[in-house]
Amino acid sequence: MKADCWSWACCAIELFCGLPPWEGERMAVIMQKVLVGKRKPEVPRAVPQPMAEGLRKCFSRCAHHPPPAPKPTLATRPLSRRVFW
């Protein structure tokens, strides 16, 4: 569950900024940052505040309290029904 929340949050960040967290870094460097340095991906400023808070919770390291799934907000609902494909 914890890895799923972490990866979901990374995917959401990529959707907002067009690039995955730590874009351009080698996998070994990313692993060093996350596992040894205990670093978390930064949440872009463009992410609406309610969703940003949910994303930050997904990066929690507390093993006893898994992060809750983010609650749907206006930021996660479809923008319009009048979108033409």
Number of C-alpha atoms within 10 A of each C-alpha: 10 17 11 11 20 21 14 16 24 22 15 18 22 16 12 15 14 11 13 15 19 14 10 9 10 9 10 8 10 17 14 12 15 12 10 9 10 10 13 17 17 14 20 13 10 10 17 14 11 15 20 21 13 17 26 17 18 24 22 16 14 9 8 6 9 16 20 14 14 18 10 11 10 11 13 12 8 8 9 7 6 6 7 5 3
